[in-house]
Amino acid sequence: MNESLKLENQLCFPLYACAKEVVRRYTPLLEPLGLTYTQYIAMMVMWEYKSISIRDMGKLLFLDSGTLTPLLKKMEKAGWIIRQRSGLDERMVIVSITERGEELQEKVAEIPAKMAGCLTLESNEAMQLYTLLHKLMETF
């Protein structure tokens, strides 16, 4: 067998498996609030930026508009955001956080600490991994 085709020799597999497992561990923390993991990271963008174009949000989250648009529609229906056409460019849609969306931030405040407790990495290892993953993300 070609060694390069063995699962154990693939960098992509542990990345995939860990990402899937991390999202799985977020689920019971987010579900009671009516949030999916993807909505959670979109809300992180909203809490930081308050108002942002869908295009810019997509770049930050590495999501295309086909994924982001239905996600944002559900978030708008929940009352966390509003979507409006830009007054400067009719083709651009701006997403803005609502008061209810801001209130959601308080409800999720403990989640990062709870998730950190699930990981078996020392803080320096976690920072090393973070740095390497971000370096890898810059190539995409």
N, C-alpha and C positions, 0 to 999 in steps of 0.2 A: 504494500500500500504506500502511496505517496505520503510522506511524513507531513507535508504542508497541509494535507487535507484531514489530519487527525483533529478531532475536537479539542483535545488537550493542548494543541499547538496554536489555537486561535485566540487572539487578543479580543476579538469581537464577542466571543461567547461569555467570558466572565463579566464583561461590561453589560451585556444584555441581561444575564441572569441576575446580577446585582441590581440593575435598574428596575427590573420587574419585581424583585423582592422588596426593594425600598418602597415602591409605589404600593405594593400589597400591604405593607405595614402602616402606611399613611391612611389607608381606607377606613379602618375602624375609628380613627381619630376625626376624620373629615365627614364621614357619612352622617353622623347625628346633626351636623350643621347644614346638610344638603349640598355639600361640596364634593366634587371629584378632585383628583390630584391636579388635573389640567386646569380646572377652574381656580384651584388654590394658587397655582403659580401665576395665573393671569391676574388674580386679585393682588398678589404681591407687587406686580407691576403697577396696578392701579393705586395701591397704597403709597407707592413711591412717587409716581408721576402725576397722579390725580386726573390728568387728561392727556390722551395720547392717540395718535392715529393708529388705525388697525395695522397698517403697513409697518410702522415702527414697533408695535407690540409683537408682531409676527417675527421680526428680526431678533428681538430680545429673547423670545421664547423658542426660536427655531421651529415655528409652526407656519404652515401655509394658510392662505385665506380660506381654503376649503375646509380646513379643520377649525380655524379660529371663528369664522362667521357663525356656524351653528352653536358653538360654545358660548359666544357673546350674546346670541339671541336668548339662550337659556338663562344666562346671568342677568340680562335685562329683565326678563320675565320674573326673576326672583327679586328684582328691585335693587340689585347691587350696583348696577351701572346704567348709563343711558348712552345710546348711539345717536349721533347727529351728523348730517352732512356738513362739511366745512363751508363756511361762508366765503372763503378765499378760493377754494377749488372744489367744485361740486362733486368731483370724482372721489374725493377723499372723505372717509368716514372717521370721525373723532369719537373716541370712547371716553366718558367721564364718570368718575365715581359718584355715587349718591351718598346721602347721609346714612342710609341703611348699609351700604357697602363699607363705609368707614366704621360703623358699629361692629361689623363682622370681624374686623381686625382684633378687637378686644377678645372675641370668643376663640380665636385661634392662637393667641399669644403664647400659650404654653406648649404648642405642638412642636416647635423646633427642639426644645429641651427634651421632650418625651422621645423624639426620634433620635436624638444624640445618645440617649440611654440605650437604644436598641443596637447601636453599632459597637463592635468590639475593637475599635481602633483607639489608640492613644491620641491625644490632641495633636501631637506633632505628625503622626501618621495621617490623620484626617486632613491636616493642612497640606501635607505633601501630595496626597491624593487629589485634593481640591485643585492645587496648582497644576498638576499633570493633566487633569481632566480639562481644565480651562485652556491649557496650552493646546490640547488636542482639538477642542471646540473651535479655536481660532483658525484651524486649517479648513473648516467647512464653510 
